[in-house]
Amino acid sequence: MGLILLEALAAGLVLILIIWWTMFSGRNKGELHDDDDEPEAGRGTDQGKRPPEA
């Protein structure tokens, strides 16, 4: 019985490790925050613009 509980605990720890790794690996200081200070036009994207008519 104790071996089954130990195995279940190990499986839970592996699951938590996988979730933590996929959420935070490669990010400085954890989660990314939205920058509300930047204006929409200054981001360098072409969203909302129409293509030139031929």
N, C-alpha and C positions, 0 to 999 in steps of 0.2 A: 504494500500500500504506500509506503514511504517513497519507494522508487517511482511510482506513478506520479505522486505529487511533485517530486523533484524534477521529473521530466516535463510536467505541465508548467512548472515555474521557469524552466530553461526555455521552453517554447514561447512563453509569454515575454521573456526578456529579449529573445531574438526578434519577436514581432515588434516590440517597442524600439529596438535598435534599428530595424529596417525603416520604420516610420520616421524616426528621428533623422536618419541618414538621408532619406529622400526629401524631407522638408528643409533641412538646414545645411546640407553639404554644399560647399562652394560659395556660400553667402557670408559676407563680412557682417558681423554683429547680428546674425539671425535673420529675422523676417525683413523684407523690403518694405519701405514706407512710401506712400504716395507723396509726390512733391506738388503741393497745391500752389506754390509760389510761381511756377513757370506759367506763362501765358500759353494758350493753346496754339497760337500761330507761330510761336518761337520754337516749336519742337522739331521742325524740319520735316514734317510729314505732309503728304499731299492729300490728306483726307478732306473730303468735302469739296474738292476742286473738280470742275468738269474738264474733260479732255478737249483740246481744241477741235473745233468743227472743221471738217474737210471741205 
